[in-house]
Amino acid sequence: MNQPDAIAALDRRSTLPSAARHVFRLLERIEHGWLMISLPNGEMQSFGHRGEPVEMRIKDWAVFERVIARGDIGLGETWFDSMWDTDDLARVLTLFASNRECLQRAVHGNLISLFFARLRHIGRANTRRGSRRNIVAHYDLGNEFYSLWLDGSMTYSSALFEGDQERDLQAAQHAKYERIARVLKLSDDHKVIEIGCGWGGFAEVAATRAGSHVHGVTLSPSQLAWAEQRARTGGFADRAGFELRDYRDLRGTVDRIVSIEMLEAVGERWWPTYFAKLESMLNAGGQAVVQTISIADDLFGRYRKGTDFIQQYIFPGGMLPSPSVFVKHAEKAGLHVRDDYRFGHDYALTLARWRESFEACPDSLRALGFDRRFQRLWRFYLAYCEAGFRAGSIDVHQFHLERR
């Protein structure tokens, strides 16, 4: 934008609502990307001017007030309330995530409004009763719901593409499971506990490919029923069992432990308990793989004191560790971190595949009782996470641990 155009744009902004002017002052700081914003009065505003532009269409001036007050929570709420739209939600959110530092106020929101959101998050703490309630709130939306848009393996965690972006999603999920089995050198001599077994995808690979004896635990009745049926129909029920149990109530020792994207649901208060449970259940020299999402170390301090869209609407009680915080807790519990394998770009691709499948079945979702607002909420959730991985705010790891 040349100087006369910039001056003219500023003059036009002087007549806009104060909340919009405030947001635009923040957007002037954009360093990565090019954002075009069409306004309810028909005007267009432009920010960044780097690369290909992406457009937001604002339908209601109240969007700006909500974003100032509630940050990314307000941005998400106004999206699923259809107060703004775009043809490329993931790109819009990636632009915001990539400019997080310069857009800090707009991302984090007003302290007073977020104080009450934080109280709501704290009220969903993962006590034994709270954990079951929080897990059921997310995973017991129904097996039919998840089967509409997950791959055939019913896997709800990052796939492993290993540089092959054309790889079939189910094959990429299988590659993830195979890598875990390979890292742990699973054999038919091993007894394995899986903490957070999902719908039984890893247990199937460990039991049928490695011959290991696997015991999976979950807090979701829907997942339990699916995993048990999977073992029966797949012919590996003699080597894999499942139960509804809190990880804190597990007893005994095993050779190997696997926990795939379950730590995120534990909650910071219980991280020491989680790692102590891993250590106490492993035989001498026993090993574990914990696959977990992390938030960047430099973002962790502010993140842990606040709350975000995911905690408010998707994973009640959830909390991400940073990489250094994970290592600190593991080492303190007596677990040596042998390896930290990171593949965040693969998670961005996984989420893009999920979102594509989700957006392809609106009528089927509606038939299950999930209305347009719910579908927009979940589209925002999937795009929001994809943006975090693309911008590097979050990552995914397979930590290989060994009991000292």
Protein Blocks (a to p, Z undefined) as FASTA:
>chain_A
ZZklmmmmmmmmmmpcfklmmmmmmmmmpmgdcdddddfkopacdehjaajddddddfbf
klmmmmmmnommlmmmmmmnopaccfblmlmmmmmmmmmmmmmmmmnopfklmmmmmmmm
mmmcccfklmmmmmmmmmmnojklmmmmmcfkopabdddeehpakbcfklmmmmmmmmmm
mmnopafkbccddehjanolmmmmmmmmnopacddddfbfklmmmmmmmmmmnopmmmoc
cddddfklpgcjdfbdcdehklmmnopklmmmmmmmmmmmpcghiacddddddddfklmm
mmmmmccfklmmmmgoiacddfklmmmmmmmnopacfbdcdffkmmmmmmmmmmmmmmmm
mmmmmmnopafklmmmmmmmmmmmmmmmmnomaccdddddddZZ
